[in-house]
């Protein structure tokens, strides 16, 4: 730095810590808001509604965890109370996050001892903004401690909320086959890209794209059908529940439009390039935004909400079909690149798979026991989570893939999410054949559990 401290007297470490806290608060706000946006559709679920309860067992389990009465009650009445209780986690005046109790006793004690148990999610974001404002905290340790609280409010609050409630509404994922990379775009079909993070929109788009009325309408317009493909985390959501193919990740969103074969790019929130607007104008592609949180120039805005979700999605699918005949077929170029992938390994699916190698006469089923034994014995050397986007300063996917290969070769399991998962899928690392590049430990475990 040019000087060791600012004009107000704040040292460089305090300035850096303030900026770090603000970045953390922004990340916590966006990811946690994803969970909030799932609470509202759950509150609107009904037997004859746009959204329904598809995993009642998981709903009742969560209700019991939150001390919500279920005996003799209609499943949708329970769903509405769970949604309301979830929404209270964002602004309740007292107490800490409910999901913290899921952590081990040792971990909970660390959080208590260090004073970083997160309170209401919005409270932690607001406190972060206040602490990092001019004239407030300049002590780096205090600012970083608040960053930990804000981060935990997302991981053990909003993000966990989004996962649990999405499974309740849309179904808990099970292993399913799909494909990844630009080659999943189909020249002979109406192509719709769903992009962003919120599955409440993409689930409706997928539903109406598979509706016989819409498919017949597409055929009347000269297409062979409707092909929905995904980008970013929305892609993961529909891939692991429906096998919808992944067109690409963060840095590949523009490439989808450049194929000239996309009738509509339908986005919700987060990771959306503003460049998609002017780029789409170079082709026939409709760039459709749907959330007040992510409005962009040179886009068509279709307000999307839980009460009118079906009507909104149907109109968007119809608009994409109507756009099919505006495509310049001579300008279409779809790289024939795609790889097979098997996705959908939810916690429940992993445990079910592990039960296949568990003797019910000797061991308890329904646990991670076999996996833990592999870790304790050294057959597997650990597990690493990889999440996040590419960096445009380096070759796309390169860092992700090379690191993954090194870890797998050293018998370290990978838990892949976000754009990192799509990097792996495009590279064929989510195909069972990838066991050939793994160390002897992972390869053996894969063969036993398959």
Secondary structure as UniProt FT lines:
FT   TURN            7..8
FT   HELIX           12..43
FT   TURN            47..48
FT   HELIX           56..65
FT   TURN            66..67
FT   TURN            71..72
FT   HELIX           75..91
FT   HELIX           98..102
FT   HELIX           105..114
FT   HELIX           121..131
FT   TURN            134..135
FT   HELIX           140..153
FT   HELIX           154..158
FT   HELIX           159..170
FT   STRAND          176..180
FT   HELIX           182..184
FT   TURN            187..188
FT   STRAND          190..195
FT   HELIX           199..209
FT   HELIX           212..220
FT   TURN            221..222
FT   STRAND          226..231
FT   HELIX           232..242
FT   STRAND          246..248
FT   HELIX           250..252
FT   HELIX           253..258
FT   STRAND          264..267
FT   HELIX           275..281
FT   STRAND          286..289
FT   TURN            292..293
FT   TURN            297..298
FT   STRAND          300..301
FT   HELIX           306..308
FT   HELIX           309..322
FT   HELIX           324..326
FT   HELIX           329..331
FT   STRAND          339..343
FT   HELIX           347..355
FT   TURN            356..357
FT   TURN            360..362
FT   HELIX           369..377
FT   STRAND          382..386
FT   TURN            392..393
FT   TURN            396..397
FT   HELIX           398..409
FT   TURN            410..411
FT   STRAND          412..416
FT   HELIX           418..426
FT   TURN            427..430
FT   HELIX           432..437
FT   HELIX           440..449
//
